[in-house]
Amino acid sequence: MSGWAKDQGVEGSIIKFLGDTRSELTQALGLVLDHPGPMGVLGNPRCKRFSMLIDNGVIKTINIAAAENDPAGDDNPTVSLVDKMLADL
């Protein structure tokens, strides 16, 4: 994850990239992407596309980019992107 943070220019900032290799957080948040469409391409359950604002360990907002006809959130990911996060601040 540190390589990704460095590549994105956020290394050492307030942004923290975390891995969830065993899907423990994904499952606890109810964000498992297990729809047959995306799984037919990805092969395994993944995490839904989302952003989350956490302040002192408290989830303030969680923005999930998914719709009934777009379970992966690929068609309209804007709810999980930076502009929405800035608005949440």
Long-range contacts (C-beta under 8 A, 24 or more apart in sequence): 20-47, 23-47, 29-62, 31-64, 33-66, 33-71, 33-72, 35-71, 35-72, 37-71, 37-72, 38-71, 38-72, 48-72, 48-73, 49-73, 49-74, 49-77, 49-80, 50-80, 51-79, 51-80, 51-81, 51-84, 51-85, 53-85, 53-88, 53-89, 60-88, 61-88, 63-88
